[in-house]
C-alpha cells in the first residue's frame, strides 16, 4: 500500500522561534500570576522518550480495487468517524460527484447502511466536505455549497438542515474545518475561528456558537477589513504555530497554540485547568528551509483548482477569483518566517481521554513524526514510533473500546480502510472520566 501524505504531518505554511518560544513562556508565566488563573496546574513531563510498542490488533479491512462487494468500492474517503456502538461511518465520493454517499459498517466490518447522494434537495449533497458522528449515532454532514449541515438519524434518515448565515455562493470554502463532536449528550461540536476555540450548537435551524477559549495569537490581528480584495489576503507567515485542538470526554478541550511542546487542558467552561509540558526544543529554521517552504507553497497554490457544479460563475465572479489568486501568490512570494518549527504537528484525544501528541519532523519530509501518549491524569505513558506497518501515522479516527481507523490506498490509488484495536496498556478504559 502507498500511504496517503497530502493531508498528513505538520502544517508548514506558518511556525515559531527561539526568542519566540522564550517570549511565549514569558507571557505564560505572567498569565499564571494573573487574576482568575491561580488554579492552573503546571505539569512537567519527562524529556527523554520512552518507546512503547503499539502492538495493534487488526479487527477488519474494507475497500481496495479487489473489493469483494459493490458497497465497499470506494472512490475518495473525505471523512471517517465511529459512534458509541463501534459502527464506522465513511463519507465517500468526490465533493461534487454523483456518487457522494455515507456508508456505515458494523463493529466487525459488515455492511449496515448507505445513504445520501449528490443533488440540490434536502439530504442531497452539493459539496460534502466533512462528516461528524455523535455517540448515539446521529450524523452531521457539512455541505459548503449548501452553506449548512445535513442532519441524519442513526438509521440514515434525513431530518433537517442547520444553516450558516450569509447564504451559499456556490464557490465558497467550507466554513468550519476540523470540527470535533462533543460526547456530553448535547448536539454540540468543538471548532475554531481564527485563534479562538468555539463551542458550536447544532440543535436548532441555525448554527449558534460562542467562544470557549482564546488561544495565544503569534501574529497580531490588524483589525477590521476594508472590503477591498487587497485587504482580504492575509500576510503569509512560514512556520507559524497552528492552533491544534480536540474535545475531551469530560466536556473540556485540549489545545496547543505555541511552538513549544505545551498542551493546555480546559474544563467544560473553557477555563484552563492544567498545562502539560515536555522540554523538547523546536527545530531552528534555516535559509534553505525558508526557500523550500516558499517553493512548496507556491507549487501548491499553482496546482489548486476550484470545482463548480452546474453552470460557470458570472464573468465578474471569475475575475474576482482570479484576482484573489494573484494576490495570494504575491503574498506567498513575500512570505515571512518564524525562526523555529513548532514541535507539535497534530493533537488528538481518545474516547478514554488520553492524548496523542504527534511531533513534527523536518519541513518537507514525508515521514510522520513520533506520537507521545499522555494518560487522562497527565502522566506520560510513552512514545509510539510511526511509519511502520503497526502504526503508519496518526489514526484518522478514534472509537470506543480502543478502536482506531486508518484511511489508506492500494497500488491503484483506491481507498482501503483498516480498523485496529489498541493494546490495553494505552487504551486506559478504566481511566475515562465520568460524565458531568
C-alpha positions in Angstrom: 0.0 0.0 0.0 1.1 3.6 -0.6 0.4 5.8 2.4 -1.5 9.0 1.5 0.5 12.1 2.7 -1.4 15.0 1.2 -3.1 15.9 4.5 -0.6 14.5 6.9 2.1 15.8 9.1 2.8 19.4 10.3 1.2 22.4 8.6 4.3 24.1 7.1 2.6 27.3 5.9 3.0 29.1 9.1 5.7 28.3 12.7 7.8 29.9 15.7 11.3 31.0 17.2 13.9 30.6 20.0 13.2 34.1 21.1 9.6 33.4 20.1 9.4 30.4 22.4 11.0 32.3 25.2 8.5 35.2 24.6 5.6 32.8 24.8 6.9 31.3 28.0 7.2 34.8 29.5 3.6 35.5 28.5 2.6 32.2 30.1 4.4 33.0 33.3 2.7 36.4 33.5 -0.7 34.8 32.9 -0.2 32.2 35.6 0.2 35.1 38.1 -2.8 36.9 36.8 -6.2 37.2 38.4 -8.5 34.2 38.0 -5.8 31.8 36.7 -4.3 30.7 40.0 -6.0 27.2 39.8 -3.9 26.2 36.8 -1.5 23.3 37.4 1.8 23.1 35.5 2.8 19.5 34.8 6.4 19.0 33.6 6.7 15.7 31.8 10.0 13.8 31.2 12.2 15.0 28.4 13.6 11.6 27.4 11.4 9.4 25.2 10.3 6.0 26.5 9.5 3.9 23.4 6.2 1.9 23.6 5.2 -0.7 21.0 1.7 -0.1 19.5 1.1 -3.8 19.1 -2.2 -3.2 17.3 -4.7 -6.0 16.7 -6.4 -5.9 13.2 -10.2 -6.0 13.5 -11.1 -5.8 9.8 -10.2 -4.2 6.5 -12.6 -3.0 3.8 -12.1 -1.4 0.3 -9.4 -1.7 -2.4 -9.6 -2.4 -6.1 -10.2 -6.1 -5.3 -13.2 -5.4 -3.0 -15.5 -8.4 -2.8 -18.7 -6.4 -2.6 -20.0 -3.4 -4.5 -20.8 -1.4 -1.4 -17.1 -1.3 -0.5 -15.9 0.1 -3.8 -14.9 3.5 -2.5 -14.0 6.5 -4.6 -12.4 9.0 -2.2 -12.9 9.0 1.6 -13.1 12.5 3.0 -14.5 11.7 6.4 -14.5 8.8 8.9 -15.9 8.5 12.4 -17.2 6.0 15.0 -20.3 6.0 17.1 -20.6 4.6 20.6 -21.6 1.2 19.3 -18.4 0.8 17.4 -20.1 1.4 14.0 -17.9 3.1 11.5 -19.2 5.9 9.2 -17.5 6.8 5.9 -18.1 9.9 3.7 -17.3 8.6 0.2 -17.2 10.2 -3.2 -15.6 13.4 -4.6 -17.1 16.5 -3.2 -19.3 17.3 -6.3 -19.7 13.8 -7.9 -22.9 11.9 -8.4 -21.8 9.1 -6.1 -21.4 11.1 -2.9 -22.7 9.0 0.0 -22.3 7.9 3.6 -21.5 4.2 4.2 -22.0 2.6 7.6 -20.3 -0.7 8.7 -20.7 -2.6 12.0 -18.1 -3.5 14.6 -16.7 -6.4 12.5 -16.7 -4.7 9.1 -20.1 -5.8 7.9 -22.3 -3.6 5.8 -25.1 -1.8 7.7 -26.4 1.1 5.5 -25.6 3.5 2.7 -27.4 6.8 2.2 -27.1 10.3 0.7 -26.5 11.3 -2.9 -25.5 14.3 -4.9 -28.2 16.9 -5.6 -29.8 20.1 -4.5 -32.7 18.8 -2.4 -32.9 18.1 1.4 -30.4 15.5 2.4 -28.7 15.7 -1.0 -25.0 16.8 -1.2 -23.8 19.7 -3.3 -20.3 19.6 -1.9 -20.0 17.4 1.2 -16.8 18.4 3.0 -17.0 16.9 6.5 -18.6 14.1 8.4 -19.4 14.2 12.2 -21.0 11.5 14.3 -22.2 11.7 17.8 -22.0 8.9 20.3 -25.7 7.9 19.8 -25.2 7.6 16.0 -26.7 10.9 14.9 -24.9 12.2 11.8 -23.9 15.6 10.6 -22.6 16.2 7.1 -21.1 19.7 6.3 -22.0 20.9 2.8 -20.1 24.0 1.9 -22.3 24.8 -1.2 -25.5 24.4 0.8 -23.9 26.8 3.3 -25.1 24.4 6.1 -25.2 21.0 7.5 -27.4 17.9 6.8 -28.6 16.1 9.9 -29.4 12.4 9.6 -30.8 10.0 12.2 -28.8 6.9 13.2 -30.8 5.0 10.6 -29.7 7.4 7.9 -33.0 9.2 7.5 -32.7 12.9 6.7 -34.1 15.0 9.5 -33.2 18.7 8.9 -30.7 21.3 7.7 -28.8 23.6 10.1 -27.9 26.8 8.2 -24.9 29.1 8.4 -25.6 32.8 8.0 -24.8 34.6 4.7 -26.1 32.1 2.2 -24.1 30.0 -0.2 -22.3 31.5 -3.2 -21.5 28.2 -4.9 -17.7 28.6 -4.8 -17.3 29.4 -1.1 -14.9 27.3 1.0 -16.1 25.1 4.0 -16.6 27.4 6.9 -15.7 25.3 9.9 -12.8 22.8 9.1 -11.7 20.2 11.7 -14.9 20.2 13.8 -15.0 17.6 16.6 -18.2 16.2 18.2 -18.6 16.5 21.9 -19.6 13.4 23.8 -21.6 15.1 26.5 -25.1 14.2 25.2 -25.7 17.6 23.7 -25.8 18.4 19.9 -22.6 20.4 20.1 -19.3 20.5 18.4 -15.9 22.0 19.1 -14.4 24.1 16.3 -12.2 27.1 15.8 -12.4 30.6 14.3 -9.1 32.3 13.8 -7.3 31.9 17.2 -10.4 31.1 19.2 -11.9 27.7 20.1 -15.7 27.7 19.9 -18.5 25.5 21.1 -20.9 25.1 18.1 -24.5 24.3 18.8 -26.3 22.3 16.1 -29.6 21.7 17.9 -31.7 24.4 16.1 -32.3 25.5 12.5 -29.3 28.0 12.6 -25.8 27.5 13.8 -25.1 29.1 17.1 -21.6 29.4 18.5 -19.7 31.0 21.4 -16.1 31.4 22.3 -14.9 28.7 24.6 -11.2 29.6 24.8 -8.9 32.4 23.5 -5.7 30.9 22.1 -2.4 32.8 22.0 -2.0 34.7 18.7 1.5 34.7 17.4 0.7 37.3 14.7 -1.2 40.5 15.8 -4.6 41.0 14.2 -4.8 44.1 12.0 -8.4 44.7 12.9 -11.5 45.1 10.6 -11.0 44.7 6.9 -11.8 47.4 4.4 -13.6 45.1 1.9 -11.0 45.6 -0.8 -9.5 42.5 -2.3 -6.0 43.6 -1.3 -7.2 43.8 2.3 -8.8 40.3 2.3 -5.5 38.5 1.8 -3.5 38.0 5.0 0.3 38.4 5.2 1.8 34.9 4.9 4.0 33.6 7.7 6.0 30.4 7.3 6.2 28.1 10.3 3.6 29.9 12.4 2.3 27.6 15.2 -1.1 26.3 14.3 -4.0 26.1 16.7 -4.5 22.4 17.3 -7.3 21.0 19.5 -9.6 18.2 20.3 -12.7 17.6 22.5 -12.2 15.8 25.8 -14.8 13.3 27.1 -15.1 15.5 30.3 -16.6 18.3 28.2 -13.4 20.4 28.2 -10.8 20.7 25.4 -7.1 20.1 24.9 -5.2 22.5 22.7 -1.7 23.6 21.6 -1.1 27.2 20.3 2.7 27.7 20.5 5.9 26.4 19.1 6.8 24.6 22.3 5.7 21.2 23.5 2.9 22.6 25.6 -0.7 21.4 25.8 -3.4 23.3 27.6 -6.4 21.5 29.1 -9.6 23.2 30.0 -12.7 22.4 32.0 -16.2 22.5 30.3 -16.4 26.3 30.8 -13.2 26.8 28.8 -11.1 27.8 31.8 -7.5 26.4 31.6 -7.0 23.9 34.5 -3.7 22.3 33.5 -0.8 22.8 31.2 1.4 19.9 30.2 4.9 20.5 29.0 7.9 18.5 27.7 11.4 20.0 27.4 11.8 19.4 23.7 13.4 22.2 21.7 11.9 23.3 18.4 13.9 22.9 15.3 15.7 26.1 14.2 14.7 27.4 10.7 17.4 27.8 8.1 17.5 29.9 4.9 17.3 26.7 2.9 14.1 25.7 4.8 12.6 29.1 4.1 13.4 28.8 0.4 12.0 25.2 0.1 8.9 26.1 2.1 8.1 29.1 -0.1 8.5 26.9 -3.2 6.2 24.2 -1.8 3.5 26.8 -1.0 3.8 28.4 -4.5 3.5 25.0 -6.1 0.5 24.1 -4.0 -1.2 27.4 -5.0 -0.5 26.8 -8.7 -2.0 23.3 -8.5 -5.1 24.3 -6.6 -8.3 24.0 -8.5 -11.8 25.3 -7.9 -14.6 22.9 -8.7 -18.0 24.3 -9.7 -21.2 22.2 -10.1 -23.6 23.4 -12.8 -23.1 26.5 -14.9 -19.9 28.5 -14.8 -19.9 31.5 -12.5 -20.5 35.0 -13.9 -17.6 36.8 -15.5 -17.3 39.2 -12.7 -17.1 36.4 -10.1 -14.5 34.6 -12.2 -12.4 37.8 -12.4 -12.7 38.3 -8.6 -11.4 34.7 -8.1 -8.5 35.2 -10.5 -7.5 38.5 -8.8 -7.6 36.8 -5.3 -5.4 34.0 -6.5 -3.0 36.5 -8.0 -2.9 38.4 -4.7 -2.4 35.1 -2.8 0.5 34.2 -4.9 2.1 37.6 -4.3 1.6 37.1 -0.6 3.4 33.7 -0.8 6.3 35.2 -2.8 6.7 37.8 0.1 6.3 35.2 2.9 7.9 36.0 6.2 9.1 33.3 8.6 9.2 32.5 12.2 12.7 31.2 13.3 11.5 27.8 14.7 9.4 24.9 13.5 6.6 24.1 16.0 7.3 20.9 18.0 3.7 19.7 17.9 2.2 18.7 14.5 -1.1 17.1 15.5 -3.2 16.6 18.6 -6.0 14.1 19.2 -7.9 12.8 22.2 -9.1 9.2 22.5 -12.6 8.2 23.8 -10.9 7.3 27.1 -9.5 10.8 27.5 -5.8 10.0 26.7 -3.9 12.5 24.5 -2.0 11.5 21.3 0.5 14.3 20.6 2.4 13.9 17.3 5.7 15.7 17.0 6.8 17.4 13.7 9.7 16.3 11.5 12.0 18.3 9.3 10.0 20.5 6.8 9.3 18.8 3.5 9.7 15.3 4.9 7.0 12.7 4.1 7.9 10.8 7.2 5.3 11.1 10.1 6.6 12.2 13.5 6.6 10.1 16.7 3.5 10.2 18.9 3.6 10.9 22.6 0.8 9.3 24.6 -0.4 11.1 27.7 -2.8 9.5 30.2 -6.0 11.3 31.2 -4.5 12.2 34.6 -1.5 13.8 32.8 1.1 11.1 33.1 3.5 10.5 30.2 3.0 6.9 29.1 5.5 6.6 26.3 6.2 7.4 22.7 4.9 5.5 19.7 7.1 5.3 16.6 5.2 5.9 13.4 5.9 5.0 9.7 5.6 1.2 10.4 3.1 -1.4 9.4 1.9 -1.5 13.1 1.4 2.3 13.2 1.8 4.1 9.8 0.7 7.5 11.2 -1.8 9.3 13.5 -5.1 7.4 13.2 -7.8 9.0 11.1 -10.4 8.3 13.7 -10.6 7.0 17.3 -13.5 4.9 18.6 -14.7 3.2 21.7 -13.1 0.1 23.2 -9.7 1.1 21.9 -10.6 1.1 18.2 -8.7 3.2 15.6 -9.2 3.6 11.9 -6.8 4.4 9.1 -7.5 5.5 5.6 -5.0 4.2 3.0 -4.9 3.5 -0.7 -3.8 0.4 -2.7 -1.5 0.3 -5.7 -4.3 1.6 -7.9 -5.0 4.6 -5.6 -8.3 3.0 -4.4 -9.2 3.7 -0.8 -8.6 1.0 1.8 -9.9 1.4 5.4 -8.4 -0.7 8.2 -9.7 -0.8 11.8 -7.4 -1.9 14.6 -7.7 -2.3 18.4 -5.2 -0.6 20.7 -3.5 -2.8 23.4 -4.8 -2.3 27.0 -1.6 -0.6 28.1 -2.5 2.5 26.1 -6.3 2.2 26.0 -6.9 3.2 29.6 -10.6 2.4 29.5 -10.9 2.4 33.3 -9.4 6.0 33.5 -12.2 7.5 31.4 -13.6 10.5 33.4 -17.2 10.2 34.4 -19.7 12.5 32.6 -20.9 15.5 34.5 
